[in-house]
Amino acid sequence: MRKNKSGSPKHRAARKRSRAASTEKPQATKKSSTGAGKNRAEGIRLFALAGRPSKQDFVKVYGPNGPKMTWEQRAAAGVPAEKFQAALASGIRQAK
């Protein structure tokens, strides 16, 4: 009768888990160094600052082109991200 060198299936699974756990390194959040990544991060920051509005909210404040506009274009239209919720509450609608 041949003896199994690796032991019982439970021990084998435990050994595999411990090896896999020790080889994985914790991933640190990387900040993007590309121009596109920085612009995307800034857009997400402004979106959160504006209260994560829906497409309907953009249409109510900026008109039909509101969802397609960049935050720079929206600020030039008169309502920056910081004032978006106030504009939405007051019912201001920009004509463009």
N, C-alpha and C positions, 0 to 999 in steps of 0.2 A: 504494500500500500504506500502510495506516494504522499508525502506531507506537503501541504500548501505553505510556501515560504512567507507569503504576505499576511497570513492570519485570516481571521474571520472577515466577512463582508463589512461588518460594522466598523472594525478597526481600519479597514482599507478606506472607507468613506471618510472617517474622521481624519485620517492621515492626509487625504486629498484636500479636504477642507482647510486644514491648518497650513498646508503648503500654498494653497491659492490665496489664503488670507494674508500670509506673510509676504507674498510677492507683489501684491497690489499696493501701490503708493497712493496716498490721498491726493486728489486732484485739487490744486489751488485754482481759484477763479482767475482766469487770464483776462487782462485788459487788452483790448484790441489796439494794435499799433498802426493799423492801416487807416487811411482817411475815411474810407467807407464805414469802417467799424466805429470810428469816433462819431461820425455824423449820425449813424443809426442809434448809438447810445444816447446822444443828445436828443434825438427825436423821441426816444422812449422815455427819457427823463421829462421832457415837456409834456408828453401824453399823460404821464402819471400826475404831473403838476396840475394839469387841466382837469383832473378827476376822472380819467379814463372814459371819455365821452364816446357815445355810439355814433354811427353814421348819421342817424336822424338828428342827433344833437348838433353835429357839424352843419347839417343842412339848415336847421333852425337859426343858427347864429350867422353863418357865412353865405348862405344861399346854396344853389344846386352844385356849385363847384367846390364847396367846403371840404368834402372828404378827399378830393384830389389835390388840395393845396398843401404846401409845406408849411411848417410852423413860421418860417420867415415871411411867407406870403400872407399868412393869417395875421401876423403882427402888423404887417404893412397895411392890411385891410382895416386895422383899427382895434382889433381884439387880440392881444397876446395871450399866451397860455395861462399866465397868472390871473387874468381877468375873465377867463372863459366861463366859469361857473356863475359869476355875477351877471354876465351878459346873457347867459342862458336863462337865468331866473327872471331877468327884467324883460325878456322877450325881444331883445334887439335883433333885428334882422338886417344884415348888410345887403345892399343891392349891388351885384357885380355880374 
